[in-house]
Amino acid sequence: MQRLNDRYILSVILSFLTETEGTSLLLCRKSWATRVLPIFRLPPGEGKVIGDQPQVNGRRPHRHRFIVYPVPDAATRLDRLNTRKWRRMWKQMLSKYHEEYYNQSMREIAKKEWIKTHHNRSDTESAEDSSMVRRTNSQQALLQFWSPVLEKSLLHLQQQQPSSSSSCLFLPGITLLASYPRSGNTYVRSLLESITGFVTLSDTRSDRSLSIALAEQHGLVGEGLCQPPLCKTHWPERMGCGHYQANRVILLVRNPWDAIDSYWHLNATNTHTQKVTAEVYQQHQDLFQSLVRNELHVWSAFLDFYWNDQSVEALLVRYEDLMRNPQHEMQRVLTFCTPSDWWRPRLDAVIGQNVESSRIHGYQSATSNSNGSASSGIGRTLKVELYQRQLLEDLRDKIDHLDPNRWMHRLGYDIWQQDFPNNLARMPDLPVHRNSQLANSNRDTISVNDSVHKELRPRNSPFGRNMRSWRRQHTNDDQNPFPTVSFEKRRKN
């Protein structure tokens, strides 16, 4: 990893050399020529011959030059993206508060902002209602303005304050954000980053197109890093990019009817936000029905893996509860992974004023529609009768095999006996993990991504990552993608 970082930094420095300087450097130092030139060797077909090009303004173009080497590792990508975000925020700050912040370092600005926030927190108990509203609005504006890198600096400074009640903002080790795909993991990460200011991480490879989209379009820049305090994983639904140990699990679960349908769209469009049209369903109805039968079992086995087979402490968070009462559910999440409630004023600032919190960070859930009801989109696939009656009858006959531990019934997702999704007001209580009361549970760990043999699908399964081959086969290698429905039209429905 360090070698990759050094190669990138070296390439940036050498890219500023002119043709003469670069040639002289390599001619004078043989060791440089043998060690540096191979780094910049382009793959076949990517080089350009420019020696015969006409002169421009009386000058011949460079015959050769150093190019900036692509960055494959997640750590450098994270640094670059945070630096760009900081630059944008710094320019905005100068234009708005030029006199107050001019010629101050990022650490000095962070300390000044921390003092303001800490002063507001100390006055919470004695504040009148009107001053509380002003304080909350001020914090909300701060959260919307500062980038995660500066928020991270603020929280590190909080540790240095004498009044801090804890020497650590998060419980030691890694807290997993584990979920079957399309179960709200990215949405929870977005809320966590807005509330805490810490960058959440993920064990998905950073060079994947979906990871790049999360980083560049939604500001989730921690892809490819497996470190404390919070790390997303879909293991063992699929293998992540690194083997590591985790200390506790936040298990996110969404009703399988919506989750599997959303997973279908993810694979068909290779995006997080687009959905294919009804015609695509009709053309590939057999594949879709096979996917549903297979993934119902994978969804159930995923919950079994973390709830029944592991010794670490686990917290179950239901996506439908999160959408209907985000403040209560995020309070449960933060209480589970932190030793104190230092985040409480920030939770109130992000969610307490009925603000659409997903917009603060940039990732917006599509569950609620244009009328503002968070529950209106829950169970949409069943309301629009996306699943054919024959398929549902077949699933009912095989449900004991597909879901042997009755997770759908335990979580209120049973469409035959519990009338989901019309039972949202009477959903059953969530199960409590057997290790939730153990005082020494932090000593136990779970091994993540330790063996391909633990994956819930066989390697030759047509589903999971192998659906990429199906999509490329029917889209001319993604050159002619499937037709999609606009986001605005989906929210109206």
MOQUI-V319212 format. One record per pair of residues at least 12 apart in sequence whose ideal C-beta (glycine too) atoms are under 8 Angstrom apart, sorted by the first residue. I is the first residue (numbers start at 1). J is the second residue. D is the distance in Angstrom with one decimal. If there is no record, write none. Layout:
i = {I & I}
j = {J & J}
d = {D & D}
This chain:
i = {1 & 1 & 4 & 4 & 4 & 4 & 5 & 5 & 5 & 7 & 7 & 8 & 8 & 8 & 8 & 10 & 10 & 10 & 11 & 11 & 11 & 11 & 11 & 11 & 12 & 14 & 14 & 14 & 15 & 15 & 15 & 15 & 17 & 17 & 18 & 19 & 19 & 19 & 19 & 22 & 22 & 22 & 23 & 39 & 40 & 40 & 40 & 42 & 50 & 50 & 51 & 72 & 72 & 73 & 73 & 74 & 74 & 74 & 74 & 74 & 75 & 77 & 77 & 77 & 77 & 77 & 78 & 78 & 78 & 78 & 81 & 81 & 81 & 82 & 82 & 82 & 82 & 82 & 83 & 85 & 85 & 85 & 85 & 86 & 86 & 86 & 86 & 88 & 89 & 89 & 89 & 89 & 90 & 92 & 93 & 106 & 106 & 107 & 109 & 110 & 110 & 110 & 110 & 111 & 113 & 113 & 113 & 113 & 114 & 114 & 114 & 114 & 116 & 117 & 117 & 117 & 117 & 118 & 118 & 118 & 120 & 120 & 120 & 120 & 121 & 123 & 124 & 135 & 136 & 136 & 136 & 136 & 136 & 137 & 139 & 139 & 139 & 139 & 140 & 140 & 140 & 140 & 142 & 143 & 143 & 143 & 143 & 143 & 144 & 146 & 148 & 148 & 148 & 148 & 148 & 148 & 149 & 150 & 151 & 151 & 151 & 152 & 152 & 152 & 154 & 155 & 155 & 155 & 155 & 158 & 164 & 165 & 165 & 166 & 166 & 166 & 168 & 169 & 169 & 169 & 169 & 169 & 169 & 170 & 170 & 170 & 170 & 170 & 170 & 170 & 171 & 171 & 171 & 171 & 171 & 171 & 171 & 172 & 172 & 172 & 173 & 173 & 173 & 173 & 173 & 173 & 173 & 174 & 174 & 174 & 174 & 174 & 174 & 174 & 174 & 174 & 174 & 175 & 175 & 175 & 175 & 175 & 175 & 175 & 175 & 175 & 175 & 175 & 176 & 176 & 176 & 176 & 176 & 176 & 176 & 176 & 176 & 177 & 177 & 177 & 177 & 177 & 177 & 177 & 177 & 178 & 178 & 178 & 178 & 178 & 178 & 178 & 178 & 178 & 179 & 179 & 179 & 179 & 179 & 179 & 180 & 180 & 180 & 180 & 180 & 180 & 180 & 180 & 180 & 180 & 181 & 181 & 181 & 181 & 181 & 181 & 182 & 182 & 182 & 182 & 182 & 182 & 182 & 183 & 183 & 183 & 183 & 183 & 184 & 184 & 184 & 184 & 184 & 184 & 185 & 185 & 185 & 186 & 186 & 186 & 186 & 186 & 186 & 187 & 187 & 187 & 187 & 188 & 188 & 188 & 188 & 188 & 188 & 189 & 189 & 189 & 189 & 189 & 190 & 190 & 190 & 190 & 190 & 190 & 190 & 191 & 191 & 191 & 191 & 191 & 191 & 191 & 192 & 192 & 192 & 192 & 193 & 193 & 193 & 194 & 194 & 194 & 194 & 195 & 195 & 195 & 195 & 195 & 195 & 195 & 196 & 196 & 196 & 197 & 198 & 198 & 199 & 199 & 200 & 200 & 200 & 200 & 200 & 201 & 201 & 201 & 201 & 201 & 201 & 201 & 201 & 202 & 202 & 202 & 202 & 202 & 202 & 202 & 202 & 203 & 203 & 203 & 203 & 203 & 203 & 203 & 203 & 203 & 203 & 203 & 203 & 204 & 204 & 204 & 204 & 204 & 204 & 205 & 205 & 205 & 206 & 206 & 206 & 206 & 207 & 208 & 209 & 210 & 210 & 210 & 210 & 211 & 211 & 213 & 213 & 214 & 214 & 217 & 218 & 218 & 218 & 218 & 219 & 219 & 219 & 220 & 224 & 226 & 226 & 226 & 226 & 226 & 229 & 230 & 231 & 231 & 233 & 233 & 235 & 235 & 236 & 236 & 236 & 236 & 236 & 237 & 237 & 237 & 237 & 237 & 237 & 238 & 238 & 238 & 238 & 239 & 239 & 239 & 240 & 240 & 241 & 242 & 243 & 243 & 243 & 243 & 244 & 244 & 245 & 245 & 245 & 245 & 246 & 246 & 246 & 246 & 247 & 247 & 247 & 247 & 247 & 248 & 248 & 248 & 248 & 248 & 248 & 248 & 248 & 249 & 249 & 249 & 249 & 249 & 249 & 249 & 250 & 250 & 250 & 250 & 250 & 250 & 251 & 251 & 251 & 251 & 251 & 251 & 251 & 252 & 252 & 253 & 253 & 253 & 253 & 253 & 253 & 253 & 254 & 254 & 254 & 255 & 255 & 255 & 255 & 255 & 255 & 255 & 255 & 255 & 256 & 256 & 256 & 256 & 256 & 256 & 257 & 257 & 257 & 257 & 257 & 257 & 257 & 258 & 258 & 258 & 258 & 259 & 260 & 260 & 260 & 260 & 260 & 261 & 261 & 263 & 263 & 264 & 264 & 264 & 267 & 267 & 267 & 267 & 268 & 268 & 268 & 268 & 269 & 269 & 269 & 270 & 270 & 270 & 270 & 273 & 273 & 274 & 274 & 274 & 275 & 275 & 275 & 276 & 276 & 276 & 276 & 277 & 277 & 277 & 277 & 279 & 280 & 280 & 281 & 284 & 287 & 287 & 289 & 289 & 290 & 290 & 291 & 291 & 292 & 292 & 292 & 293 & 293 & 293 & 293 & 294 & 294 & 294 & 295 & 296 & 296 & 296 & 297 & 297 & 297 & 298 & 298 & 298 & 299 & 300 & 300 & 300 & 300 & 300 & 300 & 301 & 302 & 303 & 303 & 304 & 304 & 305 & 307 & 307 & 308 & 310 & 311 & 311 & 311 & 312 & 312 & 312 & 312 & 312 & 313 & 313 & 313 & 313 & 313 & 313 & 313 & 314 & 314 & 314 & 315 & 315 & 315 & 315 & 315 & 316 & 316 & 316 & 317 & 317 & 317 & 318 & 318 & 318 & 320 & 320 & 320 & 320 & 321 & 321 & 323 & 323 & 323 & 323 & 323 & 323 & 323 & 324 & 324 & 324 & 326 & 326 & 327 & 327 & 327 & 327 & 330 & 330 & 331 & 331 & 334 & 366 & 366 & 366 & 368 & 369 & 369 & 369 & 370 & 370 & 375 & 378 & 378 & 379 & 379 & 380 & 382 & 382 & 382 & 383 & 384 & 392 & 396 & 410 & 410 & 411 & 411 & 411 & 412 & 412}
j = {73 & 75 & 71 & 72 & 73 & 76 & 73 & 75 & 76 & 39 & 69 & 68 & 69 & 71 & 76 & 36 & 39 & 69 & 39 & 40 & 66 & 67 & 68 & 69 & 68 & 36 & 40 & 66 & 65 & 66 & 67 & 68 & 65 & 66 & 62 & 62 & 63 & 64 & 65 & 64 & 65 & 66 & 64 & 69 & 66 & 67 & 69 & 67 & 62 & 63 & 63 & 206 & 207 & 206 & 224 & 206 & 222 & 223 & 224 & 225 & 225 & 206 & 215 & 221 & 223 & 224 & 199 & 221 & 222 & 225 & 215 & 216 & 221 & 147 & 148 & 149 & 199 & 221 & 149 & 147 & 148 & 149 & 219 & 106 & 147 & 149 & 150 & 147 & 145 & 146 & 147 & 150 & 106 & 145 & 109 & 150 & 153 & 153 & 150 & 150 & 153 & 154 & 157 & 157 & 142 & 146 & 150 & 154 & 154 & 157 & 158 & 161 & 138 & 139 & 142 & 154 & 345 & 158 & 161 & 163 & 135 & 138 & 139 & 345 & 345 & 135 & 345 & 345 & 345 & 348 & 349 & 352 & 353 & 353 & 345 & 346 & 348 & 349 & 349 & 350 & 353 & 355 & 349 & 194 & 346 & 349 & 350 & 360 & 360 & 197 & 193 & 197 & 198 & 199 & 219 & 221 & 199 & 197 & 196 & 197 & 198 & 197 & 198 & 199 & 197 & 169 & 196 & 197 & 198 & 342 & 342 & 340 & 342 & 339 & 340 & 342 & 339 & 196 & 198 & 229 & 338 & 339 & 342 & 198 & 228 & 229 & 230 & 337 & 338 & 339 & 229 & 247 & 248 & 337 & 338 & 339 & 442 & 228 & 247 & 442 & 228 & 245 & 246 & 247 & 248 & 442 & 445 & 226 & 227 & 228 & 229 & 230 & 231 & 244 & 245 & 246 & 247 & 228 & 229 & 230 & 231 & 246 & 247 & 248 & 249 & 250 & 336 & 337 & 231 & 232 & 233 & 246 & 248 & 249 & 250 & 446 & 448 & 189 & 200 & 230 & 231 & 232 & 233 & 250 & 252 & 232 & 233 & 234 & 235 & 249 & 250 & 251 & 252 & 306 & 232 & 234 & 251 & 252 & 253 & 254 & 234 & 237 & 253 & 254 & 256 & 259 & 298 & 299 & 302 & 303 & 234 & 237 & 259 & 262 & 263 & 266 & 254 & 258 & 259 & 260 & 262 & 263 & 266 & 252 & 253 & 254 & 259 & 319 & 252 & 254 & 319 & 322 & 323 & 365 & 232 & 234 & 252 & 214 & 218 & 220 & 232 & 272 & 363 & 322 & 358 & 363 & 365 & 250 & 252 & 317 & 322 & 330 & 333 & 202 & 220 & 230 & 232 & 363 & 218 & 220 & 357 & 358 & 361 & 362 & 363 & 326 & 330 & 350 & 351 & 357 & 358 & 361 & 230 & 330 & 333 & 334 & 219 & 220 & 361 & 350 & 357 & 360 & 361 & 330 & 334 & 343 & 346 & 347 & 350 & 351 & 334 & 343 & 346 & 346 & 229 & 230 & 221 & 222 & 220 & 222 & 230 & 231 & 232 & 222 & 223 & 225 & 226 & 227 & 230 & 231 & 232 & 220 & 222 & 223 & 224 & 225 & 231 & 232 & 233 & 224 & 226 & 231 & 232 & 233 & 235 & 240 & 241 & 242 & 244 & 448 & 449 & 223 & 224 & 232 & 234 & 240 & 241 & 223 & 224 & 241 & 223 & 224 & 225 & 241 & 224 & 223 & 270 & 266 & 270 & 271 & 272 & 223 & 224 & 271 & 272 & 272 & 363 & 362 & 272 & 361 & 362 & 363 & 361 & 362 & 363 & 363 & 241 & 240 & 241 & 242 & 244 & 448 & 337 & 337 & 244 & 246 & 448 & 449 & 448 & 449 & 302 & 305 & 454 & 455 & 456 & 298 & 302 & 455 & 456 & 457 & 464 & 455 & 457 & 464 & 465 & 449 & 452 & 455 & 448 & 449 & 449 & 449 & 447 & 448 & 449 & 450 & 448 & 449 & 445 & 446 & 447 & 448 & 312 & 445 & 446 & 448 & 312 & 442 & 444 & 445 & 446 & 312 & 313 & 314 & 315 & 336 & 337 & 441 & 442 & 306 & 310 & 312 & 313 & 314 & 315 & 446 & 314 & 315 & 317 & 333 & 336 & 337 & 303 & 306 & 307 & 314 & 315 & 316 & 317 & 317 & 319 & 303 & 316 & 317 & 318 & 319 & 407 & 411 & 318 & 319 & 320 & 319 & 320 & 378 & 379 & 408 & 411 & 413 & 420 & 421 & 295 & 296 & 299 & 300 & 408 & 413 & 379 & 381 & 382 & 387 & 413 & 415 & 420 & 378 & 379 & 380 & 381 & 299 & 291 & 292 & 295 & 296 & 299 & 381 & 386 & 291 & 295 & 276 & 288 & 291 & 467 & 468 & 470 & 471 & 280 & 467 & 471 & 482 & 481 & 482 & 484 & 468 & 471 & 478 & 481 & 366 & 487 & 484 & 485 & 487 & 484 & 485 & 490 & 482 & 483 & 484 & 485 & 482 & 483 & 484 & 485 & 483 & 482 & 483 & 386 & 474 & 462 & 470 & 388 & 391 & 462 & 463 & 463 & 467 & 387 & 391 & 395 & 394 & 395 & 398 & 402 & 457 & 461 & 463 & 463 & 395 & 402 & 403 & 401 & 402 & 403 & 456 & 457 & 463 & 407 & 402 & 403 & 404 & 405 & 407 & 408 & 456 & 456 & 405 & 407 & 405 & 407 & 456 & 431 & 433 & 405 & 446 & 435 & 444 & 446 & 435 & 441 & 444 & 445 & 446 & 433 & 435 & 436 & 438 & 441 & 442 & 444 & 433 & 435 & 436 & 332 & 333 & 336 & 433 & 436 & 430 & 431 & 433 & 329 & 332 & 333 & 411 & 427 & 430 & 375 & 378 & 424 & 427 & 427 & 430 & 365 & 367 & 368 & 374 & 375 & 377 & 378 & 374 & 375 & 424 & 351 & 357 & 347 & 348 & 351 & 352 & 347 & 351 & 344 & 347 & 347 & 487 & 490 & 491 & 491 & 491 & 492 & 493 & 491 & 492 & 424 & 421 & 424 & 420 & 421 & 493 & 415 & 420 & 421 & 421 & 493 & 415 & 416 & 428 & 431 & 427 & 428 & 430 & 427 & 428}
d = {5.6 & 6.5 & 7.7 & 6.2 & 4.6 & 7.1 & 6.7 & 6.8 & 5.4 & 5.8 & 5.5 & 7.6 & 5.5 & 5.2 & 5.6 & 7.5 & 7.2 & 7.9 & 6.9 & 7.0 & 6.5 & 6.9 & 5.0 & 3.9 & 5.6 & 7.3 & 7.9 & 3.9 & 7.3 & 4.8 & 6.3 & 5.1 & 7.7 & 6.2 & 7.7 & 4.5 & 6.5 & 6.5 & 6.3 & 7.3 & 6.7 & 6.0 & 7.9 & 6.5 & 5.8 & 6.2 & 7.1 & 7.8 & 7.0 & 6.3 & 5.0 & 7.8 & 6.0 & 7.3 & 7.3 & 3.8 & 7.6 & 5.9 & 2.9 & 5.0 & 6.7 & 5.6 & 6.8 & 7.0 & 7.8 & 7.5 & 7.2 & 5.1 & 6.4 & 6.8 & 5.8 & 7.5 & 4.4 & 7.0 & 7.0 & 4.0 & 7.9 & 6.5 & 8.0 & 4.0 & 7.3 & 6.4 & 7.4 & 6.8 & 5.7 & 5.4 & 6.7 & 7.6 & 6.9 & 6.4 & 4.9 & 6.7 & 7.9 & 7.4 & 7.4 & 6.6 & 6.6 & 6.5 & 7.4 & 5.9 & 4.0 & 5.2 & 6.0 & 5.8 & 6.8 & 7.3 & 7.8 & 6.2 & 5.0 & 4.8 & 6.5 & 7.8 & 8.0 & 6.7 & 7.1 & 7.2 & 7.8 & 7.7 & 6.7 & 7.7 & 4.6 & 7.0 & 6.9 & 7.3 & 5.6 & 7.5 & 6.9 & 7.9 & 7.8 & 5.9 & 5.4 & 6.6 & 6.2 & 7.5 & 6.3 & 6.6 & 7.9 & 3.8 & 4.5 & 7.1 & 6.5 & 6.7 & 7.8 & 6.0 & 6.8 & 5.7 & 6.0 & 6.0 & 5.5 & 7.7 & 5.6 & 6.1 & 7.3 & 5.2 & 7.1 & 7.6 & 7.8 & 7.9 & 7.6 & 2.6 & 7.5 & 5.5 & 5.9 & 6.7 & 6.1 & 5.9 & 6.9 & 5.2 & 6.6 & 6.7 & 7.6 & 5.1 & 7.3 & 4.9 & 4.8 & 7.3 & 6.3 & 7.6 & 7.9 & 7.7 & 6.4 & 7.9 & 6.4 & 7.8 & 6.8 & 3.7 & 7.5 & 5.8 & 5.5 & 7.7 & 7.5 & 7.2 & 7.1 & 5.7 & 6.5 & 6.0 & 6.7 & 7.4 & 6.9 & 6.6 & 6.0 & 7.6 & 6.9 & 3.3 & 7.4 & 6.9 & 7.3 & 7.4 & 7.1 & 5.1 & 6.9 & 7.6 & 5.2 & 6.7 & 7.2 & 4.3 & 5.9 & 7.8 & 6.0 & 5.3 & 7.4 & 7.1 & 6.8 & 5.2 & 7.5 & 6.2 & 7.6 & 4.3 & 6.1 & 7.9 & 5.7 & 4.5 & 7.0 & 4.5 & 6.6 & 7.2 & 7.0 & 6.6 & 7.0 & 6.1 & 6.8 & 4.5 & 7.1 & 5.3 & 6.6 & 7.9 & 5.3 & 7.5 & 7.2 & 5.3 & 7.0 & 5.5 & 7.0 & 5.9 & 7.9 & 6.8 & 7.2 & 3.8 & 7.0 & 7.6 & 7.1 & 5.8 & 7.5 & 7.5 & 8.0 & 6.0 & 7.1 & 5.1 & 4.8 & 8.0 & 5.7 & 6.6 & 7.3 & 7.9 & 5.1 & 6.7 & 7.0 & 7.8 & 4.9 & 7.9 & 3.7 & 4.8 & 6.2 & 5.0 & 6.1 & 3.9 & 5.3 & 5.8 & 5.5 & 5.7 & 4.2 & 6.2 & 8.0 & 7.4 & 5.4 & 7.9 & 5.6 & 6.8 & 7.5 & 6.8 & 7.8 & 6.8 & 5.8 & 7.6 & 6.5 & 6.3 & 4.9 & 7.8 & 6.2 & 7.5 & 7.1 & 7.9 & 7.0 & 7.8 & 6.0 & 7.6 & 6.1 & 7.8 & 7.1 & 6.9 & 8.0 & 5.9 & 4.3 & 7.1 & 4.0 & 6.9 & 5.7 & 7.0 & 7.6 & 5.8 & 7.5 & 7.5 & 6.3 & 7.7 & 7.3 & 7.8 & 7.7 & 7.3 & 5.7 & 5.0 & 6.3 & 4.6 & 4.5 & 6.7 & 7.1 & 5.7 & 5.0 & 5.4 & 5.1 & 7.9 & 7.6 & 5.8 & 7.1 & 7.8 & 6.6 & 7.0 & 6.3 & 4.6 & 7.1 & 5.6 & 4.5 & 7.3 & 6.5 & 3.9 & 7.8 & 4.3 & 6.5 & 5.8 & 6.6 & 4.5 & 6.9 & 7.6 & 5.8 & 4.9 & 7.1 & 7.2 & 6.5 & 4.0 & 7.4 & 7.6 & 4.9 & 6.3 & 7.1 & 5.1 & 7.1 & 3.2 & 5.6 & 5.7 & 7.4 & 6.9 & 6.3 & 5.5 & 6.8 & 7.4 & 7.7 & 6.4 & 6.6 & 7.4 & 5.7 & 4.5 & 4.4 & 3.2 & 8.0 & 7.8 & 7.8 & 7.7 & 6.1 & 7.8 & 7.0 & 7.5 & 6.5 & 3.9 & 6.8 & 6.7 & 6.3 & 7.1 & 7.9 & 7.4 & 7.8 & 7.4 & 4.7 & 4.3 & 5.9 & 4.7 & 7.6 & 6.9 & 5.8 & 7.3 & 7.6 & 4.5 & 4.3 & 7.5 & 6.9 & 6.9 & 7.7 & 7.0 & 5.9 & 7.6 & 5.2 & 5.4 & 7.3 & 5.7 & 4.7 & 5.4 & 5.5 & 6.3 & 5.7 & 7.4 & 5.5 & 7.6 & 7.3 & 6.4 & 7.9 & 6.0 & 6.3 & 5.6 & 5.6 & 6.1 & 6.7 & 4.4 & 7.6 & 6.3 & 7.3 & 6.9 & 4.9 & 5.4 & 5.5 & 7.1 & 4.2 & 7.0 & 6.0 & 7.2 & 7.0 & 6.3 & 5.0 & 5.6 & 6.4 & 5.7 & 7.5 & 5.7 & 7.9 & 5.4 & 4.7 & 7.1 & 7.7 & 7.2 & 7.0 & 7.2 & 7.3 & 5.4 & 7.1 & 5.9 & 7.3 & 4.4 & 7.3 & 6.8 & 7.7 & 5.1 & 6.1 & 5.9 & 6.4 & 7.0 & 7.1 & 5.1 & 6.9 & 5.3 & 6.7 & 5.1 & 6.9 & 5.2 & 6.5 & 6.5 & 6.5 & 7.1 & 5.8 & 6.5 & 8.0 & 6.3 & 7.7 & 3.7 & 7.3 & 7.4 & 6.7 & 7.3 & 6.6 & 8.0 & 7.6 & 4.4 & 6.6 & 7.2 & 7.2 & 5.7 & 4.6 & 8.0 & 6.9 & 6.6 & 6.5 & 5.0 & 5.5 & 6.9 & 7.3 & 7.4 & 7.9 & 7.1 & 6.5 & 6.6 & 5.5 & 6.7 & 6.9 & 5.6 & 4.6 & 7.1 & 7.0 & 4.6 & 6.4 & 7.9 & 6.6 & 8.0 & 6.2 & 6.1 & 4.0 & 7.2 & 7.8 & 6.3 & 6.4 & 8.0 & 6.0 & 5.4 & 6.7 & 6.5 & 6.0 & 7.6 & 6.7 & 6.8 & 7.8 & 7.2 & 6.3 & 4.4 & 7.8 & 7.7 & 6.0 & 5.0 & 6.2 & 4.6 & 6.7 & 5.7 & 7.4 & 7.5 & 4.7 & 6.6 & 5.7 & 6.8 & 5.0 & 6.9 & 7.5 & 7.8 & 8.0 & 7.0 & 7.6 & 5.3 & 7.7 & 7.9 & 5.7 & 8.0 & 7.0 & 6.6 & 7.4 & 7.6 & 7.0 & 7.6 & 7.3 & 7.7 & 7.4 & 5.4 & 6.7 & 6.8 & 4.6 & 6.6 & 7.7 & 4.7 & 7.5 & 4.9 & 6.4 & 8.0 & 7.8 & 6.4 & 4.3 & 7.2 & 6.8 & 5.1 & 7.7 & 5.1 & 6.4 & 7.7 & 5.1 & 5.9 & 7.8 & 7.5 & 7.4 & 6.7 & 7.3 & 5.1 & 6.5 & 4.6 & 7.8 & 6.7 & 6.6 & 5.0 & 6.5 & 4.9 & 6.4 & 4.7 & 5.9 & 6.9 & 4.2 & 7.8 & 7.9 & 4.3 & 7.0 & 7.6 & 6.8 & 7.1 & 4.5 & 7.2 & 7.6 & 5.0 & 6.2 & 7.1 & 6.0 & 6.8 & 6.3 & 6.4 & 7.4 & 6.2 & 7.5 & 5.3 & 6.5 & 7.0 & 7.5 & 8.0 & 7.0 & 5.1 & 6.9 & 4.4 & 6.8 & 7.9 & 6.6 & 5.2 & 5.5 & 7.0 & 5.3 & 6.5 & 6.6 & 7.9 & 4.5 & 6.2 & 6.1 & 6.6 & 8.0 & 6.4 & 6.9 & 7.0 & 6.2 & 6.7 & 7.8 & 4.8 & 6.6 & 6.9 & 5.0 & 5.4 & 5.4 & 5.2 & 6.5 & 6.2 & 2.6 & 7.7 & 6.4 & 7.4 & 6.1 & 7.2 & 7.7 & 7.2 & 5.7 & 6.7 & 6.2 & 7.8 & 7.1 & 7.5 & 4.0 & 5.0}
